[in-house]
Amino acid sequence: MEVSVRLWLAVGVVLLGTAVVAAPAAQADNKRLNSAVVSAVYTLQHQAGCTNDVIRNNALTLAAEWHADDMINNRNINDDIGSDGSTPQDRANAAGFRGRAAETVAINPAIAISSLELVNQWYYNPDDMAIIRDCANTAIGVWSDNSMDRTVVVAVYGQPDLSKR
């Protein structure tokens, strides 16, 4: 219990210090929210014992953007599979990323989501936390989209294939 409280305090400090997003206008620039997600992932990885940095990756950001846009425009999509049947790995490959990719998705039925609400969704999902806490995931791309009644946040995590550089 004490570890859980300390974890939440540390994550809370990072999130409050980075950004708690108020309700943005639809299709707003969610740069602060996206940055808060990267900071939260870094914190959660380090609390899991990781010593690496989490580096933003343009290809993974593009893959996250594609899926977030797809989810905003296709309400029947609520997980990792796109309307075209694509997987997170398919989208990462198509965006030019070389290596393994995984993804976490958060959906809020409102125009906005705070970074704390977002991390709460992922924290209590063992599959999402396994992805977030995987120290091999050293690259990340985050994108969020809003509509009047839905906010979608997609984080794509990567394990770059260093042999193909």
N, C-alpha and C positions, 0 to 999 in steps of 0.2 A: 504494500500500500504506500509506504514511504517513497519508494522508487517511482511509483506512478505519480504521486504528488509532485515530486521534484521534476519529473519529465514534463508534466503539464506546466509547471512554473517556468521552466526553461523555454519551452515552445511558446508559451504566452508572452514572455519577454521579447523573444525574437519577433513574433508576429505583431505585437503592439509597437515595437520599435521600428518595424519595417513599414507596415501599412495595415490599417483596418479600413477597409474600403466602404465608403458610404454609397448610397444608391447612385450609380452612374446613369447617365442617359443611355438609352438603347444604342447599341453599336459604339459605345464609348471606348476610348483608349484605356485598356486595363493594365497598363504597364506596371503600376504599383502592385496590383494583385498578383500579376505574373511574377514579379520580383520577390514578393512575399512568399510565394510557393517555393521558389528556388532556395530562399533562406531557410524556410521550414524544413525542406528536404535535407539541406546541409546539416542542420541541427539534429534532426532525427537520425541521420547516418552516423554522426559523431557520437551521439548517445548510445548507439548500437556498437560502438567500438571502431568505426571507420576512421582512418587518418587522412584520407584523400580529400581533395577539393572536388566540388561538383561544378563542372564548367558548362556554361551555356553553349549550345551547338545550334547553328543556323538551320541545318538540315532537319534536326529533331524538332525545332520550333516550327518549321514549315509543315512537318508531318502532324504536329499537334494542331496547327491552324486548320489544316484540311479536315481533320476529324471533328474539331469544334464547330466549324461551319456546317459540316454535314449533320451534326447532331442538332444544331439550332434549326436547320431547315427540314429535318425529317424526325418528327416527334416519336416515331416508333423505335428509334435508335437510343438505347440506354446503356450501352456497354462498349466494348472494344471493337466490335465488328461494324464496319461501315455499311452504308446503304448499297454499296457495290460489292459487298462481301469481303472487302479488304481487312487485313489484320494490322495491328500496330507495326509488325515487322514489314509487311507489304508497303505501308505508307512511308516508313523510314527509308526503306530501300529506294522507293520511287523519288524521295526527296534528295537522295544522294548520300545517305549515311551508310557507312560500311562497318558492320558489326552487329551484335545482337541488340534487339530493342524490346522494350516492354512498356506498358502504359497504365496510368491510373486516370480515372474519369470521375468527376463530381458534377452532380446536377442539383440545382436548387430551383424550386418552383416559384421564383421571384425575379425581379429585375437585377438583383445583386446578391452577392454572397461575401461574407467577411472571410478573411484568411483563416480565422479560428474555426468558423463553421466548416470550412473546407477541410482542414486538417482533422477535425472531428470525424467527418465522413470516412476518411481514409484510415484514421487511427483504429477505429473499431472494425475494420475489415481486414482479417488476417492475410488475405491474398495481396491487398494493396500495401500493407505494411511490410510484407516480405519483399516486395519490389522496391519500396522506398529504402529499406534498410540494407539492401544488397550493396556491399562495398564495391563490387565490380561495376556498378552503374555510376560511372564517373562523368558522363555527359548527360545533359538534360535540355529539353525544349518545352516551354509552357505556353499555352494560348488559352484565352478565355473569350467567350462571346456572350452577349446579352440580347434578349428580346424582352418584350413587356412582361412576360410571365415565365421566363426561364433564363437561368444563367448556367452555362456549361464551362467547366474548366478541364482541360486535357493536359496532362504532363506525360511526355514521352522520355523514357530513360534509356540511355545507351551504354553499351560496353564496346568502345571502339576497337576495331580490328587493327592493331598497330602494325601488323605485318604487311598491310596493303598501303602504307603511306609512302 
